[in-house]
Amino acid sequence: MLIRRAAIAAVLATGLVIAGSPAALAKPLDVAAPLAGLRAYFVITAPNDTAGAKSAVATNGGTVFASYDAIGVIVAHSTSTTFAA
């Protein structure tokens, strides 16, 4: 338990030092720019029953970014303006 507390304290202290540094705050994040019009959607289904929803995502102009079958959640991306409907 003592080791766990020490590890948590070290992680928090490191995060505060990095987050509090003006140099860290001034730098832009090093991520790729999203595609124009790309949106993310959460598709909720019954747990362990995502096959139909994955098919519907593809049929309606989207792509499955991530799938959490055990809890019935799909993260889909699409540029289609009618995808949500």
C-alpha positions as a LaTeX table, in Angstrom:
\begin{tabular}{lrrr}
\hline
Residue & $x$ (\AA) & $y$ (\AA) & $z$ (\AA) \\
\hline
Met1 & 0.00 & 0.00 & 0.00 \\
Leu2 & 2.86 & 2.36 & 0.82 \\
Ile3 & 4.49 & 1.71 & $-2.56$ \\
Arg4 & 1.20 & 2.40 & $-4.32$ \\
Arg5 & 0.78 & 5.72 & $-2.49$ \\
Ala6 & 4.35 & 6.71 & $-3.34$ \\
Ala7 & 3.82 & 5.83 & $-7.00$ \\
Ile8 & 0.61 & 7.86 & $-7.17$ \\
Ala9 & 2.32 & 10.83 & $-5.51$ \\
Ala10 & 5.22 & 10.64 & $-7.98$ \\
Val11 & 2.89 & 10.54 & $-10.97$ \\
Leu12 & 0.87 & 13.48 & $-9.68$ \\
Ala13 & 4.01 & 15.50 & $-8.93$ \\
Thr14 & 5.40 & 14.81 & $-12.39$ \\
Gly15 & 2.12 & 15.84 & $-14.00$ \\
Leu16 & 2.04 & 19.08 & $-12.05$ \\
Val17 & 5.60 & 19.92 & $-13.04$ \\
Ile18 & 4.96 & 19.24 & $-16.73$ \\
Ala19 & 1.53 & 20.93 & $-16.79$ \\
Gly20 & 2.83 & 23.94 & $-14.89$ \\
Ser21 & 5.78 & 24.53 & $-17.16$ \\
Pro22 & 5.28 & 27.59 & $-19.45$ \\
Ala23 & 7.28 & 25.86 & $-22.19$ \\
Ala24 & 4.92 & 22.86 & $-22.11$ \\
Leu25 & 1.90 & 25.14 & $-22.32$ \\
Ala26 & 3.26 & 27.14 & $-25.25$ \\
Lys27 & 3.91 & 24.16 & $-27.51$ \\
Pro28 & 1.08 & 23.00 & $-29.79$ \\
Leu29 & 0.03 & 19.38 & $-29.51$ \\
Asp30 & 1.75 & 17.10 & $-31.98$ \\
Val31 & $-1.37$ & 15.57 & $-33.56$ \\
Ala32 & $-2.55$ & 15.31 & $-37.13$ \\
Ala33 & $-5.23$ & 17.78 & $-38.15$ \\
Pro34 & $-8.65$ & 16.15 & $-38.52$ \\
Leu35 & $-10.17$ & 15.90 & $-41.95$ \\
Ala36 & $-12.59$ & 18.69 & $-42.84$ \\
Gly37 & $-16.09$ & 17.61 & $-41.88$ \\
Leu38 & $-15.02$ & 14.45 & $-40.03$ \\
Arg39 & $-17.21$ & 13.81 & $-37.02$ \\
Ala40 & $-17.16$ & 11.13 & $-34.32$ \\
Tyr41 & $-20.30$ & 9.35 & $-33.15$ \\
Phe42 & $-21.06$ & 6.96 & $-30.31$ \\
Val43 & $-23.33$ & 4.14 & $-31.46$ \\
Ile44 & $-24.96$ & 2.33 & $-28.54$ \\
Thr45 & $-26.20$ & $-1.25$ & $-28.99$ \\
Ala46 & $-26.96$ & $-4.23$ & $-26.81$ \\
Pro47 & $-23.85$ & $-5.75$ & $-25.22$ \\
Asn48 & $-22.20$ & $-8.41$ & $-27.40$ \\
Asp49 & $-24.55$ & $-7.56$ & $-30.30$ \\
Thr50 & $-22.64$ & $-4.99$ & $-32.36$ \\
Ala51 & $-22.45$ & $-6.76$ & $-35.74$ \\
Gly52 & $-25.65$ & $-5.17$ & $-37.11$ \\
Ala53 & $-24.61$ & $-1.71$ & $-35.95$ \\
Lys54 & $-21.15$ & $-2.09$ & $-37.51$ \\
Ser55 & $-22.81$ & $-3.02$ & $-40.80$ \\
Ala56 & $-25.16$ & $-0.02$ & $-40.56$ \\
Val57 & $-22.21$ & 2.31 & $-39.92$ \\
Ala58 & $-20.50$ & 1.14 & $-43.12$ \\
Thr59 & $-23.72$ & 1.22 & $-45.15$ \\
Asn60 & $-24.40$ & 4.83 & $-44.13$ \\
Gly61 & $-21.01$ & 6.27 & $-45.03$ \\
Gly62 & $-19.10$ & 5.78 & $-41.81$ \\
Thr63 & $-16.18$ & 3.78 & $-40.55$ \\
Val64 & $-15.79$ & 1.97 & $-37.23$ \\
Phe65 & $-12.97$ & 3.64 & $-35.32$ \\
Ala66 & $-13.29$ & 1.51 & $-32.16$ \\
Ser67 & $-15.64$ & $-1.17$ & $-30.92$ \\
Tyr68 & $-16.31$ & $-2.21$ & $-27.35$ \\
Asp69 & $-18.45$ & $-5.28$ & $-27.96$ \\
Ala70 & $-18.72$ & $-6.31$ & $-24.30$ \\
Ile71 & $-20.54$ & $-3.07$ & $-23.42$ \\
Gly72 & $-22.24$ & $-2.45$ & $-26.77$ \\
Val73 & $-20.46$ & 0.76 & $-27.75$ \\
Ile74 & $-19.04$ & 1.64 & $-31.16$ \\
Val75 & $-17.10$ & 4.81 & $-32.00$ \\
Ala76 & $-17.78$ & 5.68 & $-35.62$ \\
His77 & $-16.32$ & 8.39 & $-37.86$ \\
Ser78 & $-18.10$ & 9.93 & $-40.82$ \\
Thr79 & $-18.00$ & 13.00 & $-43.05$ \\
Ser80 & $-21.59$ & 12.41 & $-44.23$ \\
Thr81 & $-24.00$ & 15.14 & $-43.18$ \\
Thr82 & $-26.81$ & 12.56 & $-43.00$ \\
Phe83 & $-24.91$ & 9.93 & $-41.04$ \\
Ala84 & $-26.57$ & 10.61 & $-37.67$ \\
Ala85 & $-30.04$ & 10.19 & $-39.14$ \\
\hline
\end{tabular}
